[in-house]
Amino acid sequence: MGKRTIVPIGPYHPLLEEPEFFKLYCDGETVVDMVWETGYNHRGIEKICESKTFEQVFYVVERICGICSTSHPFAYANAVESIPGVEIPLRAKYIRSVIGELERIHSHLLWVGLAGHFLGYNTVFMWAWKYREPVLDMFEIITGNRNSYAMFTIGGVRRDINSEQADLLLKVLKDVEVKSKMLTGAVIDDPVLHARLKGVGVLTAQDIHDFGAVGPTARASGVDIDVRRDDPYAAYDLVDWKVITASGGDVFAKAEVRLLEIFESISIIRQCLQILQTLPEGDIKAKVKDIPAGIGIGHAEAPRGEVFHFVKSDGSNSPVRHKIRAPSYTCIPTFRRSCIGGTISDAAIATAAVDPCYCCTERMAQAYDINTGEKRYNAAELIRLSQMKTEEIKKQLLKR
C-alpha cells in the first residue's frame, strides 16, 4: 500500500456553495477515509429564537436556509400549533401546501442544475435554472418575495391566493411541466450520465437506517419514507399523490427521484388550487391569543427530507427552548459509506448528491470568551452541557 495522501475539499471550494471542510485520506486515487469538520457557518439561530416572540421566530427560521425558506417555518408552525392544539382553517391548509410544493420544485431544479454544472454538463445547468425562474416569479406574485416568503403565521397564513393568481400559477405550471419532462428525458436517457453516475456513491437501505438519512437520499435507496404521507399535515392527506422511490441508491437514482418528484409537486399544487377556487372565501388564520406552557414537536418534509423543530413554552410570549434538526444533519454523514472505496472525483459528486445545506447543519464547535479570547468549551463539552440541559428539562416535565 502506498503512502496516504490528504486531499482537502473546502472550506472554500468550487463544489461548495457554503464553507465546509471535508478531509479525504487517499491511497493513490482511492479514498480510504474521510473526515467532516463543521462550524464555519454557525449563527446561533436556536439561541436567537429564545429572545424573539413566537411570531418573530418565523422571520428568523426562514433564514436558516435560503433554499428551504418555507420548510423551517412549516415545521416550526406545526410545533407551536401543537401546544394549544390549533386547527388551522381549510384554506390555509391548501395554501401552505401550495407554497411548500412550489419550494420543492424550485429546490429540485436548483439541485439538478448544480449537478449538471459539477459534472461539466453546463447545458443541464442553464436549462434547469432557466425553467426555475418562472417558479420564483410566482413566489413573488403570491407572497411578494422570491425568497424568504413571510407567508406562514401561527394559525394559518398571512395572504390568500386569489383566482387571478391561481389561474396564472396553473398556466406557469403547465409550462414548467413541459420543460421538466424534456429536462428529465435528457438526463435519464443520456448514456454519458448513466456511465458517470450509476454505481457511484451507492447507499444501501441498511446504510440509510444506520445513518438515519432522510428525503430523496433515503428514497433513492428504496426506503419508502415521507413525512407528508407518514404523518400528514396541511392538505397532504386531502389530495392524491405518491411517494417516489428508486432502488439504485447511487447518484443517478438520487437525480431520478428528484426529477420525478417535480411532477408529483405539480400535481399536488394543481389539486390544491382547483379546490381553493371552489371553496368559499373565508378565514386563512385561526385566532390564537396565547401559547400556553408546554412542549410542541413539529416536522415537515423539506426538499432534502424531514426537518424537525422542538419548541418549549413557559406560557410567556417567547420560546424558552427551540431545537432544530435539518435533514442535511443526517444525510451528510452518509459519506462514510458512499465515498470510502471510491475515487477522489467520485467522492466530490457523491457528497454533493445528498444536496447538502451547510448553513442548516451548523453547530458550534468551540466557545470562546468574547473579552479575553480564551477558549471556554470544546465540541465535546458543549455536547455534555446540552445533555445536562435535556436532563434538566426532563426532570421539570416529570414534576408535572
C-alpha positions in Angstrom: 0.0 0.0 0.0 1.3 3.4 -0.9 1.6 6.4 1.4 -1.7 8.0 2.3 -2.3 11.5 0.9 -4.7 14.0 2.5 -6.8 15.8 -0.1 -8.9 18.8 1.3 -12.2 19.8 -0.1 -13.1 23.1 1.4 -13.7 25.1 3.5 -13.8 27.1 0.2 -14.1 25.1 -2.9 -15.9 25.4 -6.3 -18.1 22.4 -5.4 -19.2 24.0 -2.1 -21.8 26.8 -2.2 -21.1 27.4 1.5 -17.9 26.9 3.6 -17.5 23.4 5.0 -14.4 21.1 5.3 -14.0 17.6 4.1 -10.7 15.9 4.5 -10.1 12.9 2.2 -7.4 10.3 3.2 -6.3 8.7 -0.1 -4.2 5.8 -1.2 -3.4 6.9 -4.7 -6.8 7.9 -6.2 -8.8 5.8 -3.8 -10.5 7.3 -0.8 -9.8 5.2 2.3 -11.1 7.5 4.9 -12.9 10.8 5.2 -13.4 13.4 8.0 -16.0 16.1 8.1 -15.5 19.4 10.0 -18.4 21.7 10.7 -18.7 25.1 12.4 -17.8 27.6 9.8 -21.4 29.0 9.4 -22.8 28.8 13.0 -25.1 31.7 13.6 -26.7 30.8 16.9 -30.2 30.5 15.4 -31.7 28.5 18.3 -30.5 31.0 20.9 -31.6 33.9 18.9 -35.1 32.4 18.7 -35.3 32.4 22.5 -35.1 36.2 22.5 -37.9 36.6 19.9 -41.6 36.4 20.2 -43.3 33.3 18.8 -44.4 35.4 15.8 -41.0 36.9 15.2 -39.3 33.4 15.2 -40.9 32.8 11.7 -38.7 35.5 10.2 -35.6 34.0 11.9 -36.1 30.4 10.9 -36.9 31.4 7.3 -33.3 32.5 7.1 -31.8 29.2 8.3 -31.7 28.1 4.7 -32.2 30.3 1.6 -33.5 27.4 -0.5 -35.8 25.9 2.2 -37.2 29.1 3.5 -40.6 27.6 3.9 -39.7 24.2 5.2 -38.4 25.6 8.6 -41.5 27.8 9.1 -43.6 24.8 8.2 -42.1 22.6 10.9 -42.0 25.5 13.4 -45.7 26.3 12.8 -46.6 22.6 13.3 -44.6 22.5 16.5 -46.1 25.8 18.0 -49.6 25.0 16.9 -49.4 21.6 18.6 -49.0 23.2 22.0 -52.5 24.8 22.2 -53.9 22.3 19.7 -54.7 24.8 17.0 -56.7 23.6 13.9 -55.9 25.9 11.0 -58.6 26.9 8.5 -59.1 24.7 5.4 -58.0 27.4 3.0 -54.8 27.9 5.0 -54.0 24.1 4.7 -54.2 24.2 0.9 -52.2 27.5 0.7 -49.5 26.1 2.9 -49.2 23.0 0.7 -49.0 25.2 -2.5 -46.1 27.2 -1.1 -44.4 24.0 0.2 -44.6 22.3 -3.2 -43.5 25.3 -5.2 -40.4 25.4 -3.0 -39.8 21.7 -3.7 -39.9 22.3 -7.4 -37.5 25.2 -7.3 -35.2 23.4 -4.9 -35.0 20.3 -7.1 -34.5 22.3 -10.3 -31.7 24.2 -8.5 -30.1 20.9 -7.5 -30.3 19.4 -10.9 -28.7 22.5 -12.4 -25.9 22.4 -9.9 -25.4 18.7 -10.5 -25.0 19.4 -14.3 -22.5 22.2 -13.5 -20.5 19.9 -11.2 -20.3 17.3 -13.9 -19.3 19.7 -16.6 -22.7 19.4 -18.2 -23.5 23.1 -18.3 -26.4 22.7 -20.8 -28.3 21.0 -18.0 -27.3 23.8 -15.6 -28.6 26.5 -17.9 -31.8 24.6 -18.8 -32.7 23.8 -15.2 -32.1 27.3 -13.8 -34.0 28.9 -16.7 -37.0 26.7 -16.0 -36.8 27.5 -12.3 -37.2 31.3 -12.9 -40.9 31.3 -13.5 -41.4 29.4 -10.2 -39.6 32.1 -8.4 -41.6 34.7 -10.2 -44.8 33.1 -9.0 -43.5 33.2 -5.4 -43.1 36.9 -5.9 -46.6 37.3 -7.2 -48.2 35.3 -4.4 -46.1 36.3 -1.5 -44.2 39.5 -2.5 -40.8 37.7 -2.3 -38.8 35.4 -4.5 -37.2 34.0 -1.3 -38.0 34.2 2.4 -41.7 34.5 1.7 -43.0 35.6 5.1 -46.2 33.6 4.3 -46.7 31.5 7.5 -48.1 32.7 10.8 -49.4 30.9 13.9 -52.8 29.5 13.0 -52.5 29.8 9.2 -51.1 32.0 6.5 -50.7 35.8 6.1 -52.0 36.1 2.5 -54.7 34.4 0.4 -54.3 33.2 -3.1 -57.0 34.8 -5.3 -58.5 33.4 -8.5 -56.3 35.5 -10.8 -53.2 34.4 -9.1 -54.3 30.7 -9.2 -55.1 30.9 -12.9 -51.6 32.4 -13.6 -49.9 29.8 -11.5 -51.7 27.0 -13.3 -50.6 28.4 -16.6 -47.0 28.7 -15.4 -47.1 25.1 -14.0 -48.2 23.8 -17.4 -45.1 25.3 -19.0 -42.8 24.1 -16.2 -44.2 20.6 -16.6 -43.5 20.5 -20.3 -39.9 21.8 -19.8 -39.3 19.5 -16.9 -40.4 16.5 -19.0 -37.8 17.5 -21.6 -35.1 18.0 -19.0 -35.9 14.7 -17.3 -35.8 12.8 -20.5 -32.5 14.5 -21.4 -30.9 13.4 -18.1 -32.4 9.9 -17.6 -31.8 8.9 -21.2 -28.2 10.3 -21.5 -25.7 7.4 -21.8 -22.9 9.6 -20.7 -24.7 10.4 -17.4 -25.5 6.7 -17.0 -21.8 5.9 -17.3 -20.7 8.6 -14.9 -23.4 8.4 -12.2 -24.6 4.8 -12.0 -22.8 2.7 -9.3 -21.2 5.9 -7.8 -21.8 6.8 -4.2 -24.1 3.8 -3.5 -26.1 3.8 -0.3 -28.0 0.6 0.6 -31.2 0.6 2.5 -29.3 -0.6 5.6 -26.9 2.4 5.2 -29.9 4.7 5.3 -31.2 3.1 8.5 -27.7 3.2 10.1 -27.3 6.9 9.5 -30.9 7.9 9.8 -30.8 9.6 6.4 -34.0 11.1 5.0 -35.7 12.6 2.0 -34.6 11.9 -1.6 -31.3 10.4 -0.2 -33.3 7.7 1.5 -35.9 7.2 -1.2 -33.2 6.7 -3.8 -32.2 3.7 -1.9 -35.7 2.2 -1.8 -36.6 3.4 1.7 -40.2 4.5 1.3 -40.5 7.4 3.8 -42.1 10.8 3.5 -43.4 12.9 6.4 -46.2 14.3 4.1 -47.7 10.8 3.9 -46.5 9.2 7.1 -47.6 12.0 9.4 -49.8 14.2 7.3 -50.1 17.9 7.9 -51.5 20.9 5.9 -53.5 19.4 3.0 -51.3 16.5 2.1 -53.9 13.9 3.2 -56.6 15.8 1.2 -55.1 15.3 -2.2 -53.8 12.4 -4.3 -50.1 11.9 -4.8 -47.5 9.2 -4.5 -44.1 8.9 -2.9 -41.3 8.5 -5.5 -38.6 5.9 -4.8 -35.8 4.2 -6.7 -33.6 1.2 -6.0 -30.2 2.1 -7.2 -29.0 4.0 -4.2 -26.4 5.8 -6.4 -26.0 9.4 -7.6 -28.1 8.6 -10.7 -31.0 7.3 -8.5 -30.9 10.5 -6.4 -31.2 12.6 -9.6 -34.1 10.3 -10.8 -36.1 10.7 -7.6 -35.8 14.5 -7.5 -36.7 14.9 -11.2 -39.8 12.7 -10.8 -40.8 14.4 -7.6 -41.2 17.6 -9.5 -44.2 16.2 -11.3 -45.8 15.0 -8.1 -45.4 18.5 -6.7 -47.1 20.0 -9.8 -50.0 17.6 -9.3 -50.4 18.5 -5.7 -50.4 22.2 -6.4 -52.9 21.8 -9.2 -55.3 19.9 -6.9 -54.9 22.4 -4.1 -55.5 25.4 -6.5 -58.6 23.7 -8.0 -60.0 23.1 -4.6 -59.2 26.6 -3.4 -61.2 28.0 -6.3 -64.2 26.1 -5.3 -64.0 26.9 -1.6 -65.9 29.9 -0.3 -63.8 32.9 0.7 -63.1 32.7 4.4 -60.6 32.8 7.2 -57.0 32.0 6.4 -55.8 32.2 10.0 -57.2 30.8 13.2 -57.3 33.1 16.2 -54.6 32.2 18.7 -54.4 34.5 21.7 -51.6 33.0 23.7 -49.3 30.0 23.6 -49.7 28.1 26.9 -46.9 26.3 28.7 -46.0 23.0 27.1 -43.9 21.3 24.5 -44.5 21.2 20.8 -43.0 18.9 18.3 -43.3 19.6 14.6 -41.8 18.3 11.4 -42.2 18.7 7.7 -40.9 17.2 4.5 -38.4 19.7 3.2 -37.0 19.2 -0.4 -34.0 17.5 1.3 -36.1 15.4 3.8 -37.5 15.7 7.2 -36.9 18.9 9.1 -37.7 18.8 12.8 -38.5 21.5 15.3 -38.8 21.2 19.1 -40.4 24.2 20.9 -40.8 24.5 24.7 -43.0 27.3 26.1 -43.4 28.5 29.7 -46.5 30.5 28.9 -44.7 33.7 28.0 -44.6 35.2 24.5 -41.2 33.6 23.6 -39.9 30.0 23.4 -37.6 29.1 26.3 -36.1 26.3 24.2 -36.0 25.9 20.4 -34.2 22.9 19.0 -33.8 22.5 15.2 -32.6 19.5 13.2 -32.3 19.9 9.5 -32.2 17.0 7.0 -28.7 17.6 6.0 -27.5 16.9 9.5 -28.4 13.2 9.0 -27.7 13.0 5.2 -24.2 14.5 5.1 -22.5 11.9 7.3 -23.5 9.1 4.9 -20.3 9.9 3.0 -18.7 7.4 5.4 -20.5 4.7 3.3 -20.8 6.4 -0.1 -17.3 7.8 -0.6 -14.9 5.4 1.1 -13.6 3.0 -1.5 -14.4 5.3 -4.4 -12.1 7.7 -6.3 -11.5 11.3 -5.4 -13.6 12.6 -8.3 -16.4 10.3 -7.2 -16.3 11.4 -3.6 -16.9 15.0 -4.7 -20.1 14.2 -6.5 -21.3 11.6 -4.0 -21.1 14.2 -1.3 -22.9 16.8 -3.4 -25.6 14.2 -4.3 -27.3 14.4 -0.9 -28.0 18.1 -1.7 -26.2 19.3 1.5 -27.1 22.6 3.1 -24.3 23.5 5.4 -26.0 26.6 7.0 -28.9 24.3 8.0 -26.4 21.9 9.6 -24.1 24.1 11.5 -23.4 23.5 15.2 -21.0 25.3 17.4 -17.6 23.6 17.7 -15.8 25.9 20.1 -16.8 28.6 22.5 -14.5 31.5 23.4 -14.7 34.3 26.0 -15.5 37.3 23.9 -13.4 39.6 26.2 -10.2 37.6 26.6 -10.3 35.3 23.6 -9.8 32.3 26.0 -11.2 29.0 24.8 -14.0 28.0 27.2 -15.7 24.9 25.7 -14.8 22.4 23.0 -17.4 20.4 21.0 -17.5 17.5 23.5 -18.0 19.9 26.4 -20.8 21.7 24.5 -22.5 18.3 23.9 -22.2 17.5 27.6 -23.8 20.8 28.5 -26.6 20.2 26.0 -27.2 16.7 27.5 -27.4 18.2 31.0 -29.9 20.8 29.8 -32.0 18.0 28.3 -32.0 16.1 31.6 -33.0 19.2 33.4 -36.0 19.7 31.1 -36.9 16.0 31.6 -36.9 16.5 35.4 -39.1 19.6 35.1 -41.6 17.6 33.0 -41.7 14.7 35.4 -42.6 17.1 38.3 -45.8 18.0 36.4 
